[in-house]
Amino acid sequence: DLSRRSEDELAAVAPDSPLVVELNAENFLRHGEFSKAIDEYRILLRRAPNMPGIHYRIGQLILQLPATATSSAEAKKEFEEELKIYPQNAGAEYFLGQISREAGDLPAAIEHYSRATKLNAGLPEPYFGLGRSLLESGRAADAVSPLETAARLSPKDPTIHLALAHAYQKLGRREDAAREFALQKTTAAKLQQKNTELKNNVS
């Protein structure tokens, strides 16, 4: 209540301030109105064009909306604009890697994922994207290290264990592959059980 009151007071005193616009966008987000949130963020950028994080948020929201023929290109532009303002944004590099990989441009995907791992070594997703792209490029030996790192950072993710198992398999490391295939089955079963429990609790 205090937070809501403070927001209302700020909106009354300075309705055109960037902070008010940002609060409006976040309010739309809380209600799942992504398109309206994007509109507010674009207003915010007109008033504070060098504000870090805003292009990144817009790019994420575009990817969460129902896909269109131009969604990927629009999101890509936002992530690229974000990196012009804040080159250290590992998330923007990661999503550019995702977009490149989905477009079949594995060299570009590898480049973006690699930069993301250097910018934030604690995120498992860029390592997984990098390892998977290397594996799909026929570079199984190079894929092992990032996939092992991803598995260490996110040990409960069955898709990472599966990719690592395939990398080991291609290198003839049968025992390592068998271990990862087993971990994939175990983690997938636990994840399914957890999702079932959550679904039952909701219903």
Backbone bond lengths (Angstrom), bond angles and torsions (degrees), N, CA, C in turn:
res aa  C-N    CA-C-N  psi(-1)  N-CA   C-N-CA  omega(-1)  CA-C   N-CA-C  phi
1 D - - - 1.467 - - 1.531 111.47 -
2 L 1.333 115.64 -41.99 1.462 119.58 179.04 1.520 110.68 -63.94
3 S 1.326 115.75 -40.24 1.458 120.00 179.58 1.521 110.46 -64.49
4 R 1.320 116.41 -44.34 1.457 121.24 -179.89 1.522 110.54 -63.50
5 R 1.348 116.33 -39.57 1.462 121.10 179.04 1.526 110.54 -64.99
6 S 1.334 116.75 -41.49 1.465 120.96 179.21 1.521 110.52 -63.53
7 E 1.333 116.53 -40.62 1.461 120.26 178.50 1.530 110.53 -63.67
8 D 1.312 116.39 -42.39 1.471 120.47 179.87 1.528 110.89 -63.91
9 E 1.327 116.05 -41.37 1.462 119.92 179.94 1.521 110.69 -65.16
10 L 1.330 116.36 -41.92 1.460 120.31 178.87 1.525 110.79 -63.90
11 A 1.328 116.18 -41.84 1.464 120.24 179.61 1.527 111.01 -63.23
12 A 1.336 116.74 -34.32 1.463 120.51 179.78 1.517 111.53 -72.36
13 V 1.336 116.59 -37.25 1.462 121.25 -176.71 1.524 111.90 -80.70
14 A 1.337 116.28 -42.43 1.474 120.71 -176.01 1.524 110.43 -136.70
15 P 1.328 117.23 70.78 1.469 120.69 -174.59 1.527 114.30 -63.15
16 D 1.331 117.87 -22.29 1.466 120.31 -177.24 1.527 113.43 -100.26
17 S 1.326 117.35 6.27 1.464 119.35 -177.48 1.522 110.33 -71.59
18 P 1.344 117.78 149.64 1.467 121.05 177.84 1.524 112.88 -55.69
19 L 1.336 116.88 -36.08 1.459 120.01 -178.79 1.522 111.07 -63.96
20 V 1.331 116.80 -40.31 1.465 120.50 178.93 1.523 110.18 -64.62
21 V 1.310 116.20 -42.17 1.471 120.04 178.77 1.524 110.10 -62.30
22 E 1.341 116.15 -41.77 1.465 120.21 179.04 1.526 110.50 -64.15
23 L 1.321 117.12 -40.80 1.462 120.56 177.72 1.524 111.28 -64.15
24 N 1.328 116.59 -37.72 1.467 120.26 176.69 1.526 110.62 -61.94
25 A 1.334 115.59 -43.22 1.467 120.10 179.17 1.519 110.97 -62.05
26 E 1.324 116.68 -44.01 1.457 120.48 -179.22 1.522 111.77 -66.63
27 N 1.312 116.48 -31.37 1.464 120.61 176.42 1.529 110.23 -66.25
28 F 1.329 116.87 -41.85 1.466 119.93 175.96 1.527 110.80 -62.93
29 L 1.337 115.84 -37.58 1.468 120.00 178.99 1.521 110.82 -61.91
30 R 1.328 115.82 -42.77 1.466 119.63 -179.03 1.527 111.57 -60.61
31 H 1.316 116.11 -27.68 1.463 120.68 -179.34 1.534 112.25 -98.21
32 G 1.322 116.57 7.35 1.456 120.39 177.21 1.514 114.79 74.30
33 E 1.332 117.04 17.13 1.468 120.89 -179.19 1.534 108.50 -95.09
34 F 1.328 115.53 76.90 1.463 121.32 -171.80 1.528 112.78 -66.15
35 S 1.319 117.32 -40.40 1.472 120.00 -178.84 1.524 111.07 -62.53
36 K 1.332 116.91 -41.35 1.467 120.42 178.51 1.526 110.68 -68.12
37 A 1.326 116.42 -35.24 1.458 119.54 177.28 1.533 110.52 -64.50
38 I 1.332 116.13 -41.44 1.469 120.08 177.48 1.522 110.44 -60.16
39 D 1.328 116.89 -43.06 1.470 120.62 179.04 1.526 110.80 -59.17
40 E 1.335 116.53 -42.27 1.462 119.99 179.61 1.531 111.04 -66.75
41 Y 1.318 116.27 -40.91 1.470 119.32 179.02 1.535 111.12 -63.98
42 R 1.316 116.73 -34.39 1.468 119.32 177.81 1.535 110.49 -68.87
43 I 1.317 117.38 -36.80 1.468 120.92 173.95 1.531 109.34 -61.92
44 L 1.331 114.96 -43.33 1.459 119.99 179.55 1.527 111.41 -59.65
45 L 1.335 116.88 -40.94 1.463 120.14 -179.99 1.525 112.21 -67.79
46 R 1.317 116.98 -29.70 1.470 118.77 176.22 1.526 110.67 -67.70
47 R 1.320 116.41 -30.56 1.462 120.52 -179.38 1.525 112.62 -90.72
48 A 1.331 116.16 -28.82 1.475 120.58 178.98 1.523 108.01 -138.00
49 P 1.340 117.81 73.67 1.467 121.65 -171.20 1.524 115.48 -63.20
50 N 1.314 117.53 -21.09 1.468 120.15 -178.35 1.530 112.94 -103.69
51 M 1.307 116.33 18.40 1.462 120.42 -179.71 1.527 109.92 -74.37
52 P 1.337 118.36 119.65 1.463 120.08 -177.91 1.530 112.40 -70.01
53 G 1.316 115.12 149.09 1.458 121.00 175.05 1.508 116.26 93.04
54 I 1.332 118.29 -17.94 1.463 120.32 -173.37 1.532 111.18 -78.55
55 H 1.326 117.41 -46.97 1.472 119.07 175.82 1.528 110.00 -58.54
56 Y 1.318 116.63 -37.12 1.463 121.70 179.40 1.527 110.35 -62.31
57 R 1.321 116.74 -44.95 1.471 120.52 179.55 1.525 110.64 -63.69
58 I 1.330 116.26 -41.72 1.468 119.70 179.10 1.528 110.28 -61.57
59 G 1.338 116.07 -44.64 1.457 119.92 179.04 1.514 112.02 -59.10
60 Q 1.333 117.05 -43.87 1.460 121.12 178.15 1.527 111.35 -61.15
61 L 1.325 115.97 -43.74 1.463 119.96 -178.23 1.523 111.73 -66.13
62 I 1.320 117.12 -38.32 1.467 120.58 177.44 1.522 110.07 -58.50
63 L 1.335 116.16 -40.65 1.463 120.21 -179.12 1.525 112.39 -72.92
64 Q 1.337 117.17 -20.01 1.460 120.45 178.72 1.528 112.40 -86.38
65 L 1.334 116.73 -19.79 1.458 120.72 177.17 1.525 110.02 -74.72
66 P 1.333 118.45 160.16 1.472 119.71 175.39 1.524 110.98 -52.51
67 A 1.320 116.26 133.01 1.464 121.05 -174.24 1.518 111.98 -65.88
68 T 1.340 114.94 141.90 1.464 122.13 173.97 1.531 107.53 -125.88
69 A 1.314 115.79 178.60 1.463 119.95 -179.25 1.525 112.16 -66.09
70 T 1.324 116.58 -20.66 1.468 120.14 -176.22 1.532 113.62 -111.69
71 S 1.329 117.58 1.51 1.465 120.86 -174.96 1.527 112.62 -55.74
72 S 1.320 116.67 -49.81 1.469 120.41 -176.68 1.521 111.23 -62.34
73 A 1.335 116.44 -43.31 1.463 120.40 -179.43 1.525 110.86 -64.89
74 E 1.327 116.60 -39.73 1.466 120.47 -179.89 1.528 110.68 -67.20
75 A 1.327 116.00 -44.18 1.467 119.70 179.28 1.522 110.54 -64.79
76 K 1.328 116.54 -42.06 1.465 121.21 179.31 1.525 110.51 -57.92
77 K 1.314 116.96 -43.50 1.459 121.00 179.62 1.528 111.08 -60.86
78 E 1.346 116.13 -41.08 1.463 119.67 -179.77 1.526 111.29 -65.69
79 F 1.322 117.51 -42.92 1.468 119.86 179.62 1.526 111.36 -66.11
80 E 1.321 116.42 -36.68 1.469 119.55 177.30 1.519 111.15 -66.60
81 E 1.335 116.31 -39.47 1.463 120.07 177.16 1.530 110.76 -65.09
82 E 1.336 116.03 -37.93 1.466 119.89 177.81 1.516 111.31 -60.36
83 L 1.325 116.59 -41.91 1.465 120.17 -178.20 1.523 112.38 -69.02
84 K 1.336 117.25 -24.16 1.462 119.97 174.76 1.531 110.24 -68.12
85 I 1.335 115.59 -33.94 1.463 120.83 -179.14 1.519 110.86 -85.69
86 Y 1.330 115.28 -42.82 1.467 120.52 -176.89 1.529 109.01 -135.63
87 P 1.324 117.46 86.45 1.470 121.80 -175.94 1.526 114.36 -62.54
88 Q 1.324 117.58 -14.91 1.469 120.95 -178.70 1.522 113.66 -88.19
89 N 1.320 117.54 8.84 1.468 120.01 -177.97 1.530 110.06 -77.01
90 A 1.325 116.44 98.69 1.465 121.47 -179.09 1.522 111.49 -64.84
91 G 1.324 116.90 -34.03 1.457 120.43 -179.88 1.516 112.45 -62.98
92 A 1.334 116.45 -39.78 1.464 120.33 178.83 1.527 110.26 -64.26
93 E 1.333 116.73 -42.06 1.467 120.27 177.12 1.530 110.50 -62.76
94 Y 1.322 116.00 -41.31 1.470 119.77 179.62 1.526 111.42 -60.95
95 F 1.326 116.62 -47.79 1.464 119.08 -178.36 1.525 111.93 -67.30
96 L 1.328 117.17 -32.29 1.467 119.61 174.27 1.531 109.70 -65.03
97 G 1.331 115.86 -35.27 1.454 119.44 174.77 1.517 111.65 -64.63
98 Q 1.324 116.19 -41.98 1.460 120.78 178.57 1.529 111.48 -61.49
99 I 1.322 115.43 -45.83 1.467 120.48 -179.42 1.523 110.55 -63.55
100 S 1.331 116.81 -42.56 1.467 120.58 179.17 1.523 110.89 -64.74
101 R 1.312 116.99 -42.50 1.472 120.52 -179.28 1.528 110.53 -63.88
102 E 1.325 117.15 -44.20 1.462 120.61 179.62 1.526 111.49 -64.71
103 A 1.330 116.34 -27.03 1.463 120.67 177.77 1.529 112.21 -84.23
104 G 1.333 116.58 -3.17 1.460 120.72 179.48 1.507 114.61 85.69
105 D 1.331 117.00 7.85 1.468 120.85 179.97 1.532 108.23 -93.95
106 L 1.326 116.74 79.54 1.458 120.94 -175.58 1.524 113.55 -65.56
107 P 1.354 120.05 -38.90 1.475 118.56 177.43 1.532 112.74 -58.73
108 A 1.324 116.75 -42.30 1.472 119.83 178.27 1.521 110.61 -67.23
109 A 1.334 116.33 -40.08 1.465 120.29 178.86 1.521 110.40 -60.17
110 I 1.320 116.47 -45.87 1.468 121.53 179.66 1.525 110.51 -59.92
111 E 1.314 116.35 -40.86 1.469 120.65 179.94 1.521 111.30 -63.54
112 H 1.338 116.39 -47.15 1.468 119.92 -179.01 1.525 111.74 -67.03
113 Y 1.323 117.36 -45.22 1.461 120.11 178.55 1.523 111.09 -60.10
114 S 1.326 116.16 -41.99 1.469 120.22 179.99 1.518 110.93 -60.05
115 R 1.336 116.29 -43.69 1.465 119.45 179.32 1.527 110.42 -64.45
116 A 1.327 116.47 -38.44 1.466 120.25 179.93 1.528 111.21 -63.03
117 T 1.335 117.21 -39.98 1.471 119.41 179.35 1.520 111.56 -66.48
118 K 1.317 116.65 -31.36 1.474 119.90 178.66 1.527 111.30 -74.66
119 L 1.330 116.09 -33.21 1.460 120.20 -178.48 1.522 112.04 -76.69
120 N 1.340 116.43 -32.74 1.470 120.20 179.22 1.526 108.57 -146.87
121 A 1.320 115.46 97.83 1.467 120.56 -175.62 1.524 113.05 -75.79
122 G 1.330 117.40 -3.20 1.466 120.41 -178.08 1.510 114.70 -96.46
123 L 1.334 117.78 -1.50 1.469 120.81 -179.57 1.522 109.84 -93.32
124 P 1.336 118.35 125.08 1.470 119.85 179.14 1.525 113.80 -74.20
125 E 1.346 116.85 -30.86 1.468 120.12 -173.30 1.532 113.87 -59.53
126 P 1.338 119.62 -46.18 1.471 118.86 178.71 1.527 112.94 -62.35
127 Y 1.334 116.92 -36.90 1.466 119.48 177.53 1.526 110.68 -64.83
128 F 1.327 115.99 -41.38 1.459 120.03 178.26 1.521 110.74 -64.33
129 G 1.329 116.70 -45.34 1.462 120.27 178.30 1.510 111.95 -60.98
130 L 1.339 115.69 -41.45 1.466 120.55 179.33 1.526 110.40 -64.26
131 G 1.338 116.48 -49.33 1.451 120.08 -178.91 1.514 112.85 -62.08
132 R 1.316 115.83 -42.06 1.465 119.92 -179.78 1.523 111.11 -66.31
133 S 1.326 117.61 -39.46 1.468 121.24 179.20 1.525 111.02 -67.33
134 L 1.321 116.62 -39.80 1.463 120.45 176.73 1.525 110.66 -64.30
135 L 1.327 115.99 -41.03 1.463 120.84 179.07 1.519 110.62 -62.98
136 E 1.334 116.21 -43.14 1.461 120.82 179.42 1.525 111.99 -69.78
137 S 1.333 116.54 -18.55 1.463 121.25 177.54 1.529 112.15 -88.67
138 G 1.331 115.96 4.39 1.457 119.76 -179.33 1.513 113.75 80.97
139 R 1.338 116.78 19.38 1.464 121.50 -177.67 1.530 109.79 -113.43
140 A 1.335 115.29 61.28 1.462 120.61 -175.55 1.519 112.54 -58.77
141 A 1.331 117.01 -40.20 1.467 120.39 -178.86 1.529 111.24 -61.69
142 D 1.327 116.48 -39.46 1.469 120.68 178.94 1.532 111.40 -73.90
143 A 1.339 116.23 -25.47 1.465 120.45 -175.77 1.526 112.65 -74.94
144 V 1.332 116.80 -24.98 1.469 120.32 -173.09 1.525 112.53 -59.63
145 S 1.326 118.08 -48.88 1.466 120.75 -175.16 1.532 112.79 -60.04
146 P 1.354 119.52 -51.74 1.472 117.83 178.80 1.524 113.00 -64.99
147 L 1.330 117.56 -33.10 1.468 119.35 178.56 1.529 111.03 -69.89
148 E 1.324 117.10 -37.58 1.469 120.23 176.00 1.530 110.40 -63.84
149 T 1.335 116.14 -39.36 1.467 119.60 178.17 1.524 110.52 -65.51
150 A 1.333 116.50 -42.76 1.465 120.56 178.31 1.521 110.80 -61.09
151 A 1.340 116.82 -42.02 1.466 120.99 179.85 1.530 111.27 -65.72
152 R 1.322 116.16 -35.03 1.471 119.58 178.03 1.530 110.97 -69.78
153 L 1.325 116.46 -38.61 1.473 120.51 -178.82 1.526 112.26 -77.36
154 S 1.333 116.40 -28.41 1.464 120.21 -178.31 1.534 109.19 -136.16
155 P 1.337 117.36 70.78 1.465 121.38 -173.02 1.524 115.19 -67.33
156 K 1.318 118.04 -14.35 1.464 120.66 -177.63 1.529 113.12 -95.86
157 D 1.342 116.99 5.64 1.462 120.77 -178.22 1.534 109.94 -91.83
158 P 1.329 117.98 110.20 1.473 120.18 -177.05 1.525 113.85 -66.32
159 T 1.329 118.01 -29.17 1.466 119.82 -178.11 1.523 111.49 -68.10
160 I 1.328 116.71 -32.02 1.462 120.08 177.58 1.525 110.18 -69.15
161 H 1.329 116.57 -44.60 1.462 120.16 178.78 1.527 111.03 -61.65
162 L 1.320 116.83 -36.92 1.467 120.59 179.92 1.531 110.65 -65.57
163 A 1.321 116.98 -45.47 1.461 120.49 179.41 1.524 111.05 -63.78
164 L 1.321 116.54 -40.78 1.463 120.52 179.27 1.530 110.23 -65.67
165 A 1.315 117.13 -38.38 1.465 121.16 177.47 1.522 110.56 -60.56
166 H 1.330 116.62 -43.14 1.466 120.30 179.08 1.532 111.30 -65.12
167 A 1.327 116.33 -38.12 1.467 119.48 178.34 1.527 110.27 -63.62
168 Y 1.337 116.56 -46.55 1.464 120.43 177.47 1.528 110.88 -60.43
169 Q 1.320 115.23 -41.61 1.463 120.36 -178.23 1.528 111.21 -60.62
170 K 1.332 115.80 -43.10 1.464 119.92 -179.73 1.529 112.00 -65.51
171 L 1.333 116.24 -25.54 1.465 120.74 -179.67 1.522 112.26 -92.43
172 G 1.331 116.02 2.41 1.459 119.73 179.21 1.518 114.59 77.64
173 R 1.323 116.96 15.25 1.474 121.49 179.39 1.527 108.72 -89.85
174 R 1.311 116.26 77.88 1.465 121.97 -169.26 1.525 113.60 -64.47
175 E 1.325 117.40 -42.30 1.463 120.23 -179.02 1.531 111.17 -65.19
176 D 1.326 115.22 -43.46 1.472 119.29 178.14 1.524 110.51 -64.21
177 A 1.333 116.44 -40.67 1.466 120.45 179.12 1.521 110.71 -63.57
178 A 1.335 116.80 -43.70 1.468 121.02 -180.00 1.526 110.79 -62.03
179 R 1.338 116.42 -40.01 1.463 120.36 178.46 1.527 111.22 -62.24
180 E 1.337 116.17 -44.81 1.465 119.80 -178.25 1.531 112.14 -70.18
181 F 1.342 117.20 -36.20 1.469 119.53 175.01 1.527 110.38 -61.98
182 A 1.328 116.46 -39.55 1.464 120.83 178.46 1.529 110.77 -65.88
183 L 1.339 116.04 -42.09 1.466 120.06 177.64 1.521 111.13 -64.31
184 Q 1.331 116.14 -36.44 1.466 119.92 177.94 1.521 110.57 -61.12
185 K 1.318 116.83 -45.01 1.470 120.70 -179.64 1.523 111.30 -65.32
186 T 1.334 116.10 -42.80 1.469 120.58 -178.86 1.524 111.75 -65.01
187 T 1.337 115.97 -47.96 1.469 119.45 -177.83 1.525 111.22 -69.10
188 A 1.339 117.48 -34.10 1.468 120.21 178.05 1.518 110.52 -66.00
189 A 1.331 117.06 -40.09 1.463 121.10 179.41 1.526 110.71 -65.75
190 K 1.345 116.46 -42.03 1.464 120.19 179.49 1.528 110.84 -65.95
191 L 1.331 115.96 -39.17 1.460 119.79 179.52 1.521 110.77 -65.74
192 Q 1.323 116.50 -41.33 1.458 120.42 178.44 1.523 110.97 -64.05
193 Q 1.329 116.31 -41.18 1.459 120.76 178.51 1.530 110.88 -62.85
194 K 1.322 115.70 -42.96 1.466 120.35 179.22 1.514 111.08 -63.04
195 N 1.339 117.18 -43.80 1.455 120.63 179.39 1.522 111.47 -64.21
196 T 1.337 116.56 -37.48 1.469 121.01 178.51 1.524 110.12 -64.62
197 E 1.338 116.24 -42.80 1.457 120.67 179.12 1.515 111.61 -63.73
198 L 1.330 116.34 -42.03 1.464 120.07 178.75 1.517 110.92 -64.16
199 K 1.344 115.93 -41.32 1.470 120.60 179.32 1.515 110.54 -63.22
200 N 1.339 116.70 -41.07 1.463 120.88 -179.84 1.520 111.28 -67.30
201 N 1.336 116.22 -37.17 1.475 120.49 179.43 1.522 110.87 -66.47
202 V 1.327 116.05 -37.72 1.472 120.69 179.81 1.517 110.86 -68.32
203 S 1.330 115.16 -43.40 1.475 119.74 -178.57 1.526 111.24 -75.49
